[in-house]
Amino acid sequence: MTQATPTADGYDRFAAVAGEYGIEPKRVPPDEVAETIDELATQPAVGTPLPWDGVTLPESVTAEPTMGALEEASTGVTAASFAVASYGSLVLETDHAGSEPVSLFNDLHIAVVREDDIVPDMAAAIDRLGDDLRAGRSSAVIATGPSATADMGALVQGAHGPRRVEVLVVT
């Protein structure tokens, strides 16, 4: 795990560690998120609503997908609740929009997270999730890079989730 210098901000630390897993986060202003998703997505694409003012999915992404649309999709687009800089990880909380299956069942997952929602370390992540988790109101997936397993010998990507991950950090 990469240790950041004391002067590195959350994004820099997050980007450095995520880079170790082959992910190069992209800083994107809110009004360019839809266009950037459109450029990165492989069609067909499904997604869940992005919960921030001025940040939307492009028309090419099917919002509120059916199981059939989810099964056919090559790309899934979701909002991440937050990111953990010291791990290069995204935290995807369970929600009624279906973010968990949209983030896991496709070859490409495009995750969108606000730069203000990058926390420094796992202690801060647990603090942020703690009350809901203890009360049984939530669960979360902490995803670090593309899915990978070496259970059968050589490292295989995409065995239990997306083969590729793109991260858009809304500035």
Beta strands, then each sheet from edge to edge (+ up, - down):
strand 1: 26-28
strand 2: 45-47
strand 3: 61-63
strand 4: 75-79
strand 5: 82-84
strand 6: 89-93
strand 7: 108-114
strand 8: 118-119
strand 9: 140-143
strand 10: 148-149
strand 11: 156-157
strand 12: 164-170
sheet 1: 1+ 12+ 7+ 4+ 2+ 3+
sheet 2: 8+ 5+ 6- 9+
sheet 3: 10+ 11-
end
